[in-house]
């Protein structure tokens, strides 16, 4: 009778498996350790590759078209025909591109026309990558203010290197858009305790592009009255400056062009990920401000407002800022996929917040599929024409991608933490709800913050 053979736990293959798996596992562990030890190198390599992918095509052929519009249109501010200007470029999906921002933005863009195109495009791309790092830094500080400095720095570098390749960020860089710069400006301003600094950043961002003005709701909910007034005053100053610099273009914009969504671009294109764009593709025509739009926009706005209040009460600064920005993106007439830079904040909040729910996990998975899979890019290739609204039902359904991810995120922001049930007759309470003074007193500083929360 042969002696009994005892196999290691896990079956007969377990004894030999480590021998075959060790080389691959060792390589993975080595890469992981090297990445953790040198996060700055990882970011520099990612940024260098992205810079080359964006900058070289921009110099060799038509590329960074939005930056070309900023640079070419700005001098028309002085001649008075800024909003009659159209940049005409070759390409089947490129229509004559207008200047769509307030006159104050054109004032800021004037120096771009004084510098050679290769230098402008390279500096703009580098500044946008730096702005992504600032945005990630501010979001992580708001999400986890108690993180040690070394861990926080490593997270910022590695997250920036990874998020650089998500669809909204990559498309922003490829088009030469200003989205990253404005988002970083808003996030940096909101994190400031000084009312003047907070108002200056948000007011300037709104003066360049109107959508960031929704950040005023963040100040309102947190009762940062002085910051709210500062942002309003700075925004009014930008309007006055644009009117002073070019009265006729200013009148054209504020009295006529500001409400014309179709002037900005094709509302029905899958690139427009607002509620209006998604609903228009579903119904086959531009819904405008009709009853179907109100039927979708009002519940989305109420959900976002409830999420803003809920997150503010538990002193979740990043959650409140995220809910406000998602509100602006959902109800804006046009929210191109590259406008959804705040999806970066959504991923960071869903990953790092201790406020975990199943809906949050689903939202994070949905964002991962949409952002890393470049879903809107593939849908754009599938659409027959950027101006047509009608399309097969499955393409129309997939065209709701970003709004659905946003709604899932808002629900996750609103729900109580998993495993934390409240006594009967009392509302659910999370740990952050016990922050001293949250939403109880006025003043300019965010309420309910511990000393570690301070910028």
C-alpha positions as CSV (number, residue, x, y, z in Angstrom):
1,X,0.0,0.0,0.0
2,X,1.5,3.3,-1.1
3,X,2.0,6.0,1.6
4,X,-0.6,8.7,1.8
5,X,0.3,11.8,-0.2
6,X,-0.7,15.1,1.4
7,X,-1.1,18.0,-0.9
8,X,-0.8,21.6,0.2
9,X,-4.0,23.5,1.0
10,X,-5.7,24.5,-2.2
11,X,-5.3,21.2,-4.1
12,X,-2.6,19.4,-6.1
13,X,-1.9,22.4,-8.2
14,X,-1.1,24.6,-5.2
15,X,2.4,23.2,-4.7
16,X,3.4,24.0,-8.3
17,X,1.4,27.1,-8.8
18,X,3.7,29.5,-6.9
19,X,6.6,28.3,-9.0
20,X,4.9,29.3,-12.2
21,X,3.2,32.4,-10.8
22,X,6.1,33.9,-8.9
23,X,7.9,35.5,-11.8
24,X,4.8,37.3,-13.0
25,X,3.7,38.2,-9.4
26,X,7.2,39.5,-8.6
27,X,7.1,41.7,-11.7
28,X,3.7,43.1,-10.7
29,X,4.8,43.7,-7.2
30,X,8.0,45.4,-8.4
31,X,6.0,47.7,-10.7
32,X,3.6,48.5,-7.9
33,X,6.5,49.3,-5.5
34,X,8.3,51.4,-8.1
35,X,5.1,53.3,-8.9
36,X,4.5,54.0,-5.2
37,X,8.2,55.1,-4.7
38,X,8.3,57.4,-7.7
39,X,4.9,58.8,-8.3
40,X,6.4,62.0,-9.7
41,X,8.2,60.1,-12.4
42,X,4.9,58.3,-13.3
43,X,3.1,61.6,-13.7
44,X,6.0,63.2,-15.7
45,X,6.0,60.3,-18.1
46,X,2.2,60.3,-18.6
47,X,2.3,64.1,-19.1
48,X,5.1,63.9,-21.6
49,X,3.4,61.3,-23.6
50,X,0.1,63.3,-23.6
51,X,1.9,66.5,-24.5
52,X,3.4,64.9,-27.5
53,X,0.2,63.3,-28.6
54,X,-1.6,66.6,-28.4
55,X,1.1,69.1,-29.4
56,X,2.7,67.4,-32.4
57,X,-0.6,66.9,-34.3
58,X,-1.6,70.4,-33.4
59,X,1.6,71.7,-35.1
60,X,1.4,69.4,-38.1
61,X,-2.3,69.6,-39.0
62,X,-5.6,70.9,-37.6
63,X,-5.7,70.3,-33.9
64,X,-6.6,72.1,-30.6
65,X,-9.4,73.8,-32.5
66,X,-10.9,75.5,-29.5
67,X,-7.6,77.1,-28.6
68,X,-7.4,78.2,-32.3
69,X,-10.8,79.9,-31.8
70,X,-9.6,81.7,-28.6
71,X,-6.4,82.9,-30.3
72,X,-7.9,83.9,-33.6
73,X,-11.2,85.4,-32.4
74,X,-9.8,87.6,-29.6
75,X,-8.4,90.4,-31.9
76,X,-11.9,90.7,-33.3
77,X,-13.0,92.1,-30.0
78,X,-11.2,95.4,-31.0
79,X,-12.8,95.5,-34.4
80,X,-16.3,95.0,-33.0
81,X,-17.2,91.8,-34.9
82,X,-16.3,89.3,-32.3
83,X,-19.6,87.4,-32.4
84,X,-19.8,87.5,-36.2
85,X,-16.4,85.8,-36.4
86,X,-16.2,82.2,-37.6
87,X,-13.2,80.0,-37.7
88,X,-13.4,77.7,-40.8
89,X,-11.3,74.6,-40.7
90,X,-11.3,71.5,-43.0
91,X,-13.0,68.4,-41.7
92,X,-16.3,66.5,-42.2
93,X,-17.4,67.2,-38.6
94,X,-16.1,70.7,-38.2
95,X,-18.6,73.5,-38.8
96,X,-17.7,77.2,-38.8
97,X,-16.7,77.7,-35.2
98,X,-17.9,80.9,-33.4
99,X,-16.6,82.5,-30.2
100,X,-19.1,81.6,-27.5
101,X,-17.8,83.2,-24.3
102,X,-18.4,86.6,-22.8
103,X,-16.3,89.6,-24.0
104,X,-14.2,89.5,-20.8
105,X,-12.9,86.1,-21.9
106,X,-11.7,87.6,-25.2
107,X,-9.9,90.3,-23.3
108,X,-8.0,87.6,-21.4
109,X,-7.3,85.7,-24.6
110,X,-5.8,88.7,-26.5
111,X,-2.1,87.9,-25.5
112,X,-2.5,84.4,-27.1
113,X,-2.5,86.1,-30.5
114,X,0.9,87.8,-29.8
115,X,2.8,84.5,-29.5
116,X,3.6,81.9,-32.1
117,X,1.2,78.9,-32.3
118,X,3.7,76.1,-31.3
119,X,4.6,78.0,-28.1
120,X,1.0,78.8,-27.3
121,X,-0.2,75.3,-27.8
122,X,2.7,73.8,-25.8
123,X,2.3,76.2,-22.8
124,X,-1.5,75.8,-22.8
125,X,-1.2,72.0,-22.7
126,X,1.3,72.1,-19.9
127,X,-0.8,74.6,-17.9
128,X,-3.8,72.3,-18.3
129,X,-1.9,69.3,-17.0
130,X,-0.8,71.4,-14.0
131,X,-4.4,72.5,-13.5
132,X,-5.5,68.8,-13.4
133,X,-2.9,68.3,-10.6
134,X,-4.3,71.3,-8.7
135,X,-7.9,70.1,-9.1
136,X,-7.0,66.6,-7.8
137,X,-5.0,68.1,-5.0
138,X,-8.0,70.3,-3.9
139,X,-10.5,67.4,-4.2
140,X,-8.4,65.0,-2.2
141,X,-7.8,67.6,0.6
142,X,-11.5,68.1,0.8
143,X,-12.3,64.4,0.7
144,X,-9.6,63.3,3.2
145,X,-8.2,66.3,5.0
146,X,-6.5,64.2,7.7
147,X,-4.3,62.2,5.3
148,X,-0.6,62.5,6.0
149,X,1.3,64.9,3.7
150,X,3.4,62.1,2.1
151,X,0.4,60.0,1.4
152,X,-1.6,62.9,0.0
153,X,1.3,64.0,-2.3
154,X,1.6,60.4,-3.6
155,X,-2.2,60.2,-4.2
156,X,-2.2,63.5,-6.1
157,X,0.6,62.5,-8.4
158,X,-0.7,59.0,-9.2
159,X,-4.4,60.0,-9.5
160,X,-3.3,62.9,-11.9
161,X,-1.3,60.5,-14.0
162,X,-4.3,58.1,-14.2
163,X,-7.1,60.7,-14.7
164,X,-5.0,62.3,-17.5
165,X,-6.3,59.5,-19.8
166,X,-10.0,59.8,-19.0
167,X,-12.2,61.0,-21.8
168,X,-13.2,64.5,-20.6
169,X,-9.5,65.3,-19.7
170,X,-8.0,63.9,-22.8
171,X,-10.6,65.6,-25.1
172,X,-10.1,68.9,-23.2
173,X,-6.4,68.7,-24.0
174,X,-6.9,67.6,-27.6
175,X,-9.2,70.5,-28.3
176,X,-7.2,73.0,-26.3
177,X,-10.2,73.8,-24.1
178,X,-10.2,75.9,-21.0
179,X,-12.2,73.5,-18.8
180,X,-9.3,72.3,-16.7
181,X,-8.1,75.8,-15.9
182,X,-11.6,76.9,-14.8
183,X,-12.3,73.8,-12.7
184,X,-8.9,74.1,-10.9
185,X,-9.6,77.8,-10.3
186,X,-13.0,77.1,-8.8
187,X,-11.8,74.2,-6.6
188,X,-8.8,76.2,-5.4
189,X,-11.1,79.2,-4.6
190,X,-13.7,77.2,-2.8
191,X,-11.0,75.7,-0.5
192,X,-9.9,79.1,0.6
193,X,-11.1,80.4,4.0
194,X,-10.8,84.0,2.8
195,X,-14.1,85.3,1.5
196,X,-12.3,87.6,-1.0
197,X,-10.1,84.8,-2.4
198,X,-13.0,82.4,-2.7
199,X,-15.2,85.1,-4.4
200,X,-12.4,86.2,-6.7
201,X,-11.7,82.7,-8.1
202,X,-15.3,81.8,-8.7
203,X,-16.3,85.2,-10.0
204,X,-13.4,85.2,-12.5
205,X,-14.3,81.7,-13.7
206,X,-17.9,82.7,-14.2
207,X,-16.8,85.8,-16.0
208,X,-14.9,83.7,-18.5
209,X,-17.5,81.0,-18.9
210,X,-21.0,81.3,-17.3
211,X,-21.5,77.8,-16.0
212,X,-19.1,78.1,-13.0
213,X,-21.5,80.7,-11.6
214,X,-23.5,77.8,-10.2
215,X,-20.8,77.6,-7.5
216,X,-22.6,80.4,-5.8
217,X,-25.0,77.8,-4.6
218,X,-22.2,76.2,-2.7
219,X,-21.5,79.4,-0.8
220,X,-25.2,79.9,-0.2
221,X,-25.8,76.5,1.4
222,X,-22.7,76.9,3.6
223,X,-23.8,80.4,4.5
224,X,-20.6,81.9,3.3
225,X,-22.4,85.2,2.7
226,X,-19.3,87.4,2.1
227,X,-17.8,84.9,-0.3
228,X,-21.1,84.9,-2.2
229,X,-21.2,88.7,-2.4
230,X,-17.5,88.8,-3.4
231,X,-18.1,86.3,-6.3
232,X,-21.1,88.3,-7.5
233,X,-19.2,91.6,-7.3
234,X,-16.2,90.1,-9.2
235,X,-18.5,88.6,-11.9
236,X,-20.2,92.0,-12.3
237,X,-16.8,93.6,-12.6
238,X,-15.9,91.2,-15.5
239,X,-19.1,92.1,-17.3
240,X,-18.4,95.8,-16.8
241,X,-14.8,95.3,-18.0
242,X,-16.0,93.5,-21.2
243,X,-18.6,96.2,-21.8
244,X,-16.0,98.9,-21.4
245,X,-13.5,97.2,-23.7
246,X,-15.9,96.5,-26.4
247,X,-19.5,97.9,-26.0
248,X,-20.9,96.6,-29.3
249,X,-19.8,93.0,-28.9
250,X,-20.9,93.1,-25.3
251,X,-24.3,94.2,-26.3
252,X,-24.4,91.4,-29.0
253,X,-23.5,88.8,-26.4
254,X,-25.6,89.8,-23.4
255,X,-28.7,90.9,-25.3
256,X,-28.7,88.2,-28.1
257,X,-26.1,85.5,-28.2
258,X,-26.2,84.4,-24.6
259,X,-29.5,82.5,-24.9
260,X,-28.8,80.8,-28.3
261,X,-27.8,77.2,-27.6
262,X,-27.8,76.2,-31.2
263,X,-25.2,78.9,-32.0
264,X,-22.7,77.0,-29.7
265,X,-23.0,73.8,-31.8
266,X,-25.3,70.9,-32.7
267,X,-27.6,70.3,-29.7
268,X,-28.4,66.8,-30.8
269,X,-24.8,65.6,-31.2
270,X,-23.9,62.8,-28.8
271,X,-21.1,65.0,-27.6
272,X,-23.8,67.1,-25.8
273,X,-24.3,65.2,-22.6
274,X,-26.7,67.6,-20.9
275,X,-30.3,66.5,-20.1
276,X,-31.5,68.6,-23.1
277,X,-29.1,66.9,-25.5
278,X,-29.9,63.4,-24.3
279,X,-33.6,64.0,-24.3
280,X,-33.5,65.6,-27.7
281,X,-31.8,62.5,-29.2
282,X,-34.4,60.3,-27.6
283,X,-37.4,62.2,-28.9
284,X,-35.8,63.0,-32.3
285,X,-35.9,66.8,-32.1
286,X,-34.6,69.7,-30.0
287,X,-36.8,69.8,-27.0
288,X,-35.7,73.3,-26.1
289,X,-37.4,74.5,-22.9
290,X,-40.6,72.4,-23.5
291,X,-42.6,70.3,-21.1
292,X,-40.4,67.1,-21.6
293,X,-37.3,69.1,-20.7
294,X,-39.0,70.4,-17.5
295,X,-40.2,66.9,-16.6
296,X,-36.6,65.7,-16.6
297,X,-34.7,68.8,-15.5
298,X,-36.8,69.6,-12.4
299,X,-36.4,66.1,-10.7
300,X,-32.7,66.2,-11.5
301,X,-32.4,69.7,-10.1
302,X,-34.3,68.7,-6.9
303,X,-32.1,65.6,-6.5
304,X,-29.0,67.7,-6.8
305,X,-30.3,70.4,-4.4
306,X,-31.1,67.7,-1.9
307,X,-27.6,66.2,-2.3
308,X,-26.1,69.7,-1.8
309,X,-28.0,70.2,1.5
310,X,-27.3,66.6,2.7
311,X,-23.6,66.8,2.1
312,X,-23.3,70.3,3.6
313,X,-25.0,69.1,6.8
314,X,-22.4,66.3,7.2
315,X,-19.6,68.7,6.4
316,X,-18.7,66.9,3.2
317,X,-17.2,69.8,1.3
318,X,-16.2,67.8,-1.8
319,X,-19.6,66.2,-1.9
320,X,-21.4,69.5,-1.8
321,X,-19.1,71.1,-4.4
322,X,-19.6,68.0,-6.7
323,X,-23.4,68.1,-6.4
324,X,-23.4,71.8,-7.3
325,X,-21.3,71.2,-10.4
326,X,-23.3,68.2,-11.5
327,X,-26.4,70.3,-11.3
328,X,-24.9,72.9,-13.6
329,X,-23.8,70.3,-16.1
330,X,-27.2,68.5,-16.2
331,X,-29.4,71.6,-16.7
332,X,-27.1,73.6,-19.0
333,X,-28.4,73.6,-22.6
334,X,-25.1,72.2,-23.9
335,X,-22.6,70.2,-21.8
336,X,-20.0,68.7,-24.2
337,X,-18.3,65.6,-23.0
338,X,-15.1,67.6,-22.3
339,X,-17.2,70.0,-20.1
340,X,-17.6,67.1,-17.7
341,X,-14.2,67.7,-16.0
342,X,-16.0,67.4,-12.7
343,X,-16.3,63.7,-13.3
344,X,-12.7,63.7,-11.9
345,X,-14.1,64.9,-8.6
346,X,-16.9,62.3,-8.8
347,X,-14.3,59.5,-9.1
348,X,-12.2,60.8,-6.3
349,X,-15.2,61.3,-3.9
350,X,-16.6,57.8,-4.7
351,X,-13.2,56.3,-4.1
352,X,-11.9,58.1,-1.0
353,X,-15.0,59.0,0.9
354,X,-15.8,56.7,4.0
355,X,-19.4,57.3,3.1
356,X,-19.8,54.0,1.2
357,X,-23.0,52.7,-0.4
358,X,-24.0,50.1,-3.0
359,X,-25.2,52.9,-5.2
360,X,-21.8,54.6,-4.8
361,X,-20.1,51.4,-5.9
362,X,-22.4,51.3,-9.0
363,X,-21.7,54.9,-9.8
364,X,-18.0,54.4,-9.6
365,X,-18.2,51.4,-11.9
366,X,-20.4,53.4,-14.3
367,X,-18.0,56.3,-14.4
368,X,-15.1,53.9,-14.9
369,X,-16.7,52.3,-17.9
370,X,-17.7,55.7,-19.5
371,X,-14.5,57.6,-18.8
372,X,-11.9,55.0,-19.4
373,X,-13.8,53.3,-22.3
374,X,-14.2,56.6,-24.2
375,X,-17.8,55.8,-24.7
376,X,-18.8,59.1,-26.1
377,X,-16.0,59.0,-28.6
378,X,-17.3,55.7,-30.0
379,X,-20.9,56.9,-30.1
380,X,-19.7,60.0,-32.0
381,X,-18.2,57.7,-34.6
382,X,-21.5,55.8,-34.8
383,X,-23.7,58.9,-35.4
384,X,-24.4,59.5,-39.0
385,X,-24.3,63.3,-38.8
386,X,-23.7,65.6,-35.9
387,X,-26.7,67.8,-36.8
388,X,-29.2,64.9,-36.9
389,X,-31.3,64.2,-33.8
390,X,-32.8,60.8,-34.8
391,X,-30.8,57.6,-34.2
392,X,-31.4,54.0,-33.3
393,X,-32.9,53.5,-29.9
394,X,-29.8,51.7,-28.5
395,X,-27.6,54.6,-29.5
396,X,-30.1,57.1,-28.0
397,X,-30.0,55.1,-24.8
398,X,-26.2,55.0,-24.6
399,X,-26.3,58.7,-25.2
400,X,-27.6,59.2,-21.7
401,X,-24.3,57.9,-20.3
402,X,-22.9,60.9,-18.4
403,X,-26.4,62.1,-17.1
404,X,-27.0,58.6,-15.7
405,X,-23.6,58.5,-14.1
406,X,-24.3,61.9,-12.6
407,X,-27.7,60.9,-11.2
408,X,-26.2,57.7,-9.7
409,X,-23.6,59.9,-8.0
410,X,-26.2,62.4,-6.7
411,X,-28.1,59.5,-5.2
412,X,-24.9,58.2,-3.6
413,X,-24.3,61.7,-2.2
414,X,-27.8,61.8,-0.8
415,X,-28.0,58.3,0.8
416,X,-26.8,57.6,4.4
417,X,-23.7,55.5,4.8
418,X,-24.1,51.7,4.4
419,X,-24.5,50.0,7.8
420,X,-25.5,53.2,9.6
421,X,-29.1,53.0,10.4
422,X,-30.9,55.6,12.5
423,X,-33.3,55.0,15.4
424,X,-36.9,55.0,14.6
425,X,-38.3,58.6,14.2
426,X,-34.8,60.1,13.6
427,X,-33.1,60.9,10.3
428,X,-30.0,58.9,9.4
429,X,-26.8,60.4,10.8
430,X,-23.3,59.8,9.6
431,X,-20.1,60.5,11.6
432,X,-19.6,63.8,9.8
433,X,-23.1,65.0,10.9
434,X,-21.6,65.4,14.4
435,X,-19.0,68.0,13.2
436,X,-19.3,70.9,15.6
437,X,-21.2,73.9,14.3
438,X,-22.1,72.4,10.9
439,X,-24.5,74.8,9.2
440,X,-25.4,76.4,12.5
441,X,-23.6,79.7,12.3
442,X,-23.0,82.3,9.6
443,X,-19.7,83.8,8.6
444,X,-17.3,83.4,5.6
445,X,-15.6,80.2,6.6
446,X,-17.0,76.7,5.8
447,X,-18.8,75.5,8.8
448,X,-18.2,72.3,10.7
449,X,-14.5,72.0,9.9
450,X,-11.8,70.7,12.2
451,X,-8.4,72.4,12.2
452,X,-7.1,69.7,9.9
453,X,-9.7,70.7,7.3
454,X,-8.3,74.1,6.9
455,X,-6.4,74.8,3.7
